Amino acid sequence: MSRPSIKNEEQYEALRDQGYSQEKAARIANTKNASQKGGKASPYEDWTKQELYERAQDIGIDGRSTMNKDEIIKALRNN
């Protein structure tokens, strides 16, 4: 069953099978390059505030528009 709001249906279903909630599985499946291993991105401190904001937007962090750079970094790391 295809859901128009899910970008990577296969990944979504695999995450649901692993016990992830619908919301968390959808957030992960809709994140760009979510299936790639980490280690290639520069530390968040090297990102611009705009880049951090866009990443927070991609994964659905609430309140990001009122956060400063350090707060966005903290929210991204705790998500």
VOBA-1610 file (N, C-alpha, C; in pm, whole numbers, padded with zeros to 5 digits, always signed):
BEGIN
Met+00085-00117+00000Met+00000+00000+00000Met+00089+00124+00000Ser+00078+00206-00100Ser+00161+00325-00113Ser+00095+00443-00044Arg+00175+00515+00034Arg+00126+00635+00102Arg+00194+00755+00037Pro+00120+00852-00012Pro+00180+00966-00081Pro+00274+01047+00007Ser+00255+01042+00139Ser+00341+01123+00226Ser+00470+01051+00264Ile+00485+00924+00228Ile+00606+00847+00259Ile+00692+00841+00134Lys+00815+00892+00143Lys+00904+00895+00027Lys+00971+00761+00001Asn+01000+00686+00108Asn+01067+00558+00092Asn+00983+00451+00163Glu+00886+00399+00089Glu+00790+00305+00146Glu+00856+00178+00200Glu+00955+00127+00128Glu+01024+00005+00171Glu+01094+00026+00305Gln+01163+00137+00319Gln+01231+00167+00444Gln+01130+00187+00558Tyr+01021+00255+00527Tyr+00915+00278+00626Tyr+00864+00144+00679Glu+00832+00053+00591Glu+00779-00078+00632Glu+00882-00155+00714Ala+01010-00148+00675Ala+01114-00217+00750Ala+01126-00160+00892Leu+01117-00030+00904Leu+01125+00034+01036Leu+01004-00002+01122Arg+00887-00006+01061Arg+00766-00046+01135Arg+00780-00190+01184Asp+00837-00277+01099Asp+00859-00417+01138Asp+00956-00428+01255Gln+01046-00331+01267Gln+01144-00330+01377Gln+01084-00269+01504Gly+00961-00221+01496Gly+00895-00168+01615Gly+00892-00017+01627Tyr+00939+00055+01525Tyr+00934+00201+01530Tyr+00789+00247+01520Ser+00759+00359+01584Ser+00625+00416+01574Ser+00601+00464+01431Gln+00476+00484+01394Gln+00444+00532+01261Gln+00511+00667+01235Glu+00506+00755+01336Glu+00563+00889+01320Glu+00714+00884+01299Lys+00783+00808+01384Lys+00929+00803+01373Lys+00971+00734+01243Ala+00903+00626+01206Ala+00936+00556+01082Ala+00915+00648+00962Ala+00808+00727+00965Ala+00780+00820+00855Ala+00886+00929+00848Arg+00926+00982+00964Arg+01029+01087+00964Arg+01160+01034+00906Ile+01199+00914+00946Ile+01324+00857+00896Ile+01313+00828+00746Ala+01203+00767+00705Ala+01185+00730+00565Ala+01174+00851+00474Asn+01137+00966+00529Asn+01124+01087+00449Asn+01248+01176+00453Thr+01349+01136+00529Thr+01471+01214+00539Thr+01562+01180+00422Lys+01621+01281+00362Lys+01713+01259+00251Lys+01830+01174+00298Asn+01867+01076+00219Asn+01982+00990+00243Asn+01977+00920+00379Ala+01859+00889+00428Ala+01845+00828+00560Ala+01906+00688+00566Ser+01917+00622+00453Ser+01969+00486+00455Ser+02121+00481+00448Gln+02186+00594+00426Gln+02331+00596+00417Gln+02394+00597+00555Lys+02510+00535+00565Lys+02584+00534+00691Lys+02643+00673+00715Gly+02660+00705+00842Gly+02715+00835+00879Gly+02866+00842+00862Gly+02923+00949+00912Gly+03068+00964+00908Gly+03118+01051+00796Lys+03033+01086+00702Lys+03078+01165+00588Lys+03046+01313+00604Ala+02951+01345+00688Ala+02910+01483+00707Ala+03004+01553+00804Ser+03020+01681+00784Ser+03102+01760+00876Ser+03024+01780+01006Pro+03093+01811+01115Pro+03024+01833+01243Pro+02923+01947+01230Tyr+02815+01935+01306Tyr+02710+02038+01300Tyr+02766+02178+01324Glu+02868+02190+01405Glu+02926+02323+01433Glu+02980+02390+01307Asp+03013+02311+01206Asp+03065+02366+01080Asp+02953+02404+00983Trp+02830+02365+01012Trp+02717+02396+00926Trp+02670+02539+00951Thr+02608+02599+00852Thr+02547+02730+00872Thr+02415+02711+00946Lys+02365+02819+01004Lys+02236+02810+01073Lys+02127+02769+00975Gln+02133+02818+00852Gln+02033+02782+00752Gln+02037+02632+00721Glu+02156+02576+00707Glu+02170+02432+00682Glu+02113+02350+00799Leu+02143+02395+00920Leu+02091+02328+01039Leu+01939+02338+01044Tyr+01887+02454+01013Tyr+01742+02475+01012Tyr+01675+02380+00913Glu+01732+02369+00794Glu+01674+02281+00691Glu+01679+02135+00734Arg+01787+02095+00801Arg+01796+01957+00851Arg+01691+01934+00959Ala+01674+02031+01048Ala+01572+02021+01153Ala+01433+02015+01092Gln+01412+02089+00985Gln+01284+02088+00916Gln+01259+01951+00852Asp+01364+01893+00791Asp+01352+01761+00727Asp+01307+01654+00825Ile+01356+01662+00949Ile+01321+01556+01044Ile+01210+01596+01140Gly+01156+01716+01122Gly+01035+01755+01195Gly+01056+01804+01337Ile+01162+01878+01362Ile+01185+01933+01496Ile+01097+02056+01515Asp+01011+02052+01616Asp+00922+02164+01645Asp+00998+02278+01713Gly+00957+02399+01687Gly+01014+02517+01751Gly+01144+02564+01691Arg+01184+02508+01580Arg+01315+02540+01519Arg+01327+02685+01477Ser+01215+02748+01441Ser+01222+02886+01391Ser+01262+02985+01499Thr+01243+02949+01626Thr+01280+03040+01734Thr+01414+03003+01798Met+01477+02896+01749Met+01604+02850+01809Met+01724+02920+01749Asn+01827+02937+01832Asn+01954+02985+01778Asn+02034+02863+01730Lys+02150+02886+01674Lys+02229+02778+01615Lys+02260+02668+01717Asp+02304+02705+01836Asp+02338+02606+01939Asp+02218+02523+01981Glu+02102+02587+01989Glu+01980+02515+02027Glu+01938+02416+01918Ile+01953+02456+01793Ile+01919+02364+01683Ile+02012+02244+01686Ile+02142+02267+01708Ile+02238+02157+01717Ile+02199+02061+01827Lys+02165+02115+01943Lys+02125+02031+02057Lys+02001+01949+02021Ala+01903+02015+01959Ala+01780+01944+01920Ala+01808+01834+01818Leu+01896+01861+01723Leu+01931+01759+01624Leu+02000+01640+01689Arg+02086+01667+01782Arg+02159+01558+01849Arg+02071+01476+01941Asn+01966+01536+01994Asn+01877+01466+02086Asn+01758+01401+02016Asn+01750+01416+01886Asn+01636+01360+01815Asn+01659+01216+01777
//
